[in-house]
Amino acid sequence: QVQLVESGGGLVQAGGSLRLSCAASGRTFSSYGMGWFRQAPGKEREFVAAISRSGAITRYTDSVKGRFTISRDNAKNTVYLQMNSLKPEDTAVYSCAASYRPASSDYGSLFVDSFRYDYWGQGTQVTVSS
């Protein structure tokens, strides 16, 4: 079992930046592939970014490439999402998720599909004003 707690959300003007953090407790953090997802009002949850267990491999949805950066610090049991050049369409509740795959390769711990993730945080609101 792992618990995930997000922080860092808030209200920001378009063009601004925010850094989200997701602190994990429980099993060995380095055994988990991690991801960030978001859900806007009236819309389905969508994939934003993912990072492999080691942090060496990342993947992004097209709409955030070049603006968002996912990273992790396995010593601090934390994954981050640095969000720059924010747009009003980035407004959503952002949630981190963990996929427990200790026996997989590093590449095999990277997922974009929400059903691959075993644990979820409660989410943090990000609102971008125009």
N, C-alpha and C positions, 0 to 999 in steps of 0.2 A: 504494500500500500504506500502511496506517496501523496502528499498534500501539496497543492500549488496555490500560491497567493500572488496575484498581480498587483502592481502599483504603478503610479506615474501618469495615469490618465488625467484629463482636465480639459479646459477650454482654451483654445489657441486661435489666433487669427490665421487666415490663409497665408501661406508662405512661411509660417513658423515651424518650430520643431518641438518634439516631445521625445522622451526616452521612457519606454515601458520596461519594467522589470518583472520577473517571475521567479519567486523564491520557492525552492522545492525542499521538502523534508521527507524523510523515510528512507527507502532503499538507496543504494549507491546511485548518485545522480548520473555518473558517467555511463551507466547502463541504459540510459534513456535517449532515444531520439526525441527532439523537442520541436514543437511547432507553435505558430501564432495563427489564430483565425479571428475573423470579425463578423459581426452581424448587425446590419443596419435595420431600422424599423421597417417592418413589412417585407423584409427580404430574407432569403435563406443565408445560413452561415456560409462563409467563403474562406478558402485558404488564403493566407497572406504570405507566410514564409516558414521555412523549416531548416533545421540544422542537424547534422549527424551527431553521433555520440561524442566523437572527438572534437567536433567543431570545424573540421577541415572541409566539409562539404555543406553547401547551402543551396537553397532553391527559393525562388520568389514567384509570385503571380505577376503577370506582365504589367499590371497597372501600377505596381510599386517599385519596379526595377529602376535602379539609379537614384531612388529617393529613400528607401528603407534599407536598413542593415540589421540582420540578425546576428547575434553573437552569444557566446556562453562562457562562463567561468566555472569550470568543474570544481575548482577549489572552494568556491563560494556557493555552489549549488544553485546557480542563478543563470537564467537566460534573459537576454535583453532584446529589445526591438527599438533601434534608433530610427525615428521618423523625421525626415526633413522635407522641406517644400510641401508642407501639408496642404491639402485641397479640401473644400467642403465635402466632396464625395468620399473622403476618408472617414467621415463621421460614422461611428459605430461603437458597439461594445466589443472590446478586444479581449480575447481569452487565450491563455496559453494551454498547451496540452502536452502530455508525455506518453511516449510509446515504449513499452518495456521490451527490448529485444537484445538481451545480453549475449546471445549466441550468434547474432548476425554479424555480417561484415559492417564496416563503417558505412558504406554506401547503402547497405540493406537496412540501416536504421533511419533512413530518410524517407518520409512519407508526405504526400500532399492530400490524401483522402482522410477525412475526419474519422471514418470508421476504423482506421488503423491505430487510433490513439486510445489508450486505456484510462487515462486520468485527465481531468479538466479542472482548471481554476474557475473562480466565480465570475471573472470578467472585470474589466475596468472601462469606464466610459471615456471616449475621446470625441470631443466636439470641435469642429473646425468652422469658424465663422467667416463669412465672405466679406 
